[in-house]
Amino acid sequence: MRRLLVALVTGALTVVACSSDDEGADAGQTLAPTVSESVAPSPYPTAPGDAKPEASPTEGTPTQTTPPPSAVVEIYDTYYSWGLPTDTNPGKFTPEGDDPSPGMIQLVSVDTGEHRDKGFDRIVFKFRGGWPAAEFWFVPEPVEPGSGDPVDLPGQPNGWLFIKMEAATDHDDQGRSVVRHLDSFDTGYSTLVGYAVHGYEGVKAHLGIRVAENSDEERQISAAAMLTHEPDGKYHSLIFDVRHY
């Protein structure tokens, strides 16, 4: 069964922010509320010591965010650091261990965040049941997996990153969506302007990225895998950061 979720990137998400002075949480550290200069802060921290682009000064008043229930970060692994993945040299994530049974890994949420002080926009795919294997690369235009129909991404992007996440699903055995999401929301981000998630032979996604018109600009990508323990269970997340410049 083919499913398409298009998110118009219309309200700020209330998520956990990392502080402007500390890039992340060590394994076993409980996340706490912090102050960030982001309009819509990142839902998850960056890794301790992880390289980041230098950000230009931006306007805005620091915003206090209300965190979700406490989450303990057990693993944070930046497996792809600020590169330009292509179809011939894609970014790859291969989880350790046996291959999961079909339908065992379920996508439960997709969240976005902006870090003006860190210089990137972020999207987080959160799974229950393990990490899916993933590959990602830039494509000349977005097309729907299976049908090949064009995908109309919101935000008028002029660059597109395709993400393929294997052995995962966005619905249960009865075909009901298991994804907690808002049907439409707008972060007003400068770079990651929209995305679409496709439930076809695993979970696929297109990220819409905006660069200057009639330019040869490219936006670098960084990617990480994270394992968190939360009050309602254990979650595996795949995190993608899109550089602002």
N, C-alpha and C positions, 0 to 999 in steps of 0.2 A: 504494500500500500504506500502511495507516495503522499507525502505531506509537505507543505511549504509554510513556513512561518516567516513573515516579513516584518521586521521591527523598524519603525520610523523613529530614529534615534532622537517626547512631548512632556516631560517633567523630570526633575532631578531624582535620582535614586538615593535612598538613605542607606548608606553602606559604610563599612569600616574604612577609614583613611589611614595612610601612613603619614607620620609627621614630616615636616620639611627638613628636619635635622637627622632623622633616623630612617634609613631606607627599608627596614623590614623587621621581622621577628625571628629570633633564633628558634631552632627546633625545640619544642616543648614549652615555648613562651606563650602565655595567654594574651590575646590581643586586647587592647584597652582603647577607650575613646581618645582621639587626638585632634589637634587643630590643623587643618590643611588649607592652602590657598586655592585649592581646586573648587570650581563651581559644583561639579559632581564628582566627589573623590573616588579614588580607586576602591573597588570592593576588597582587595587583598593587598598585603604588603609586597614590596620587592625584596629580593634576597639580600642578606647582609653582605656588603662589599661588592654587590653587583654593579657593573659599569652602567653609567647613565649618561645621556647627552646633557651638555650644559644648556640651561634654559635662559632665554632672554627675559628681562624684567617684564612683568605683566601687571595690569591694574586689577583691583579687586580687594575685597575685605575678607580676611580669614573667616571661614565658616565652621562652626562647631557641628559635628555630626553625631547622630545617635547610633551606636553600634548595634548589630544583632546580638543574640545570646553569645556568650563567651565561646571562642574557638581556639583550640590549641593546635599550633602548626607543628607537625611531626617531621615533614619533609618539604623542602623547597629546593628544586633543582632547575637552574637555568641551563637548558640543554641547547639553546640556540641564541647567540648573543649578537644582536645588531648586524644583520646581514640582509642580502637581497636574494631571496630564494627564487629559483626559476624552475620550469618544468623539467629541465635536464639536470638540475642540481637543487632539488627541493629541500626544505627543512624537514627533519624527521624526528619522531619520538617513538621509541620502541620500549614498552614496559617490560620489566623482567617477569619471569614466571610462565606458567602454562597459559595457552590461549584460552580466553573465556568462552563459555557456551553462548550461542546466539541469544540475544535478549537479556543477558545477565547484567550488562552495563547499561544503565539508564541515565539519560540526560535529564536533570531535574531543574536546572535554572541556567539562564544566560544573563549576565550582568555586565554593565559597562561603567567606566569611570574615566575621569580626566585628571591628569597631573600637570598643571601648568608649571609648577616649580620644578618638576622633574623633566619636563619636555616630551611627554608622550601621552597618548590615549590608550585605554586598556579595555579588553573584552575577556571575560572569564566564562568558560564552559564548565559547569559543575556536574559531576557524575556520582551516582551511587553504584557500587559493585566493582569498582576498579577503574583504571585508566584505559582508554582505548588507544590502540596504535594510531599515530597521526602523521600525515604529510601535508605540507602547505607550500604554495608557490603563487607568484603573480600570474595573472591571465590577461589576455588582451581585451576580453569582454566577458561578463558573467552569463552563463547559460545554465538552465535547470538540469540537474543530473537525470539521466534517463530519457527525457523528452527532447532535450536540446533547445527548448524554448528560451528566448531571452529573459533574463531576470531584471526587473525594473527596481533597482535599489534606490532608497530615499536619499535625499541630501545632495543630489546632483554630483556624485563622485566622478572622477576621471581616472581613477586607478582602482584595481580590484585584486584582492588576495583570496585565493581559493583554499579552503581547509577541508581535508578528508579525514574523518575519524571512524575507524573500522570497528566492527563487532559491537556497536552501540545502537541504541534505539531511543526515540523520543516518545514512545507510547507503550502501553501495557498489552497483555495478551488479548484484551477486548478491544484494542484499537483506540483506547482513550489516552489523551495526552498526559504525560507525567511531568511536563515542564511547568514550573512556576514562573510566570512571566506577565508583563503588561503588553497588551496587544499593540499599543502605540505609545511612544515616548520620544522626547526630543532633548538631547543633552546640549545641543548647540556647540558640539566639539568642532575644533578647527580642522582636524585631520580625519579621524574615524567618524564619518558622517552618517553611516547606516550599515545594516547587515541583513542577510537573509539566512535562515536555517532550513535545510531540506532533510526530511526523514526518508531517505531513499538509499537502500543497501548500506546501512550504517547511518551516520549523521554527517552531513556535509554542510558547509557554510561558505558564504561569500561576504567579505568585508569591503564596504565601499570607502575609498580613500580619496581625499581631495588634495590636489597639488595645484600650483599656479598654472593658469591657462597658457597654452602654447609654449610650454617649457619642457625641459628634459629632466625635471626634478624627479627624484625617487625617494620613497619613504622607507627607511630601514625597519626591520622587524626583529623583535626579541621575543623568545618564547620560554615558558617555564612549566614545570609540573609541580603540583602541591598536594599534599595529603594533610587534611585537618580532621580533628576530633571535635565534634559539636554535640550539644545536648541530645540531639535526636539521632546521632549516629556518626559514622565515618564517611568522609567525602573526598573524592579525587577530582582535582581541577586541572584543566589545561588553560594557561594564561597566555594571551598574545598582546604585546605592546607595539604600538605604531608610533614611530618617532615623528615629532612635529616638524622637523626641518632637516 
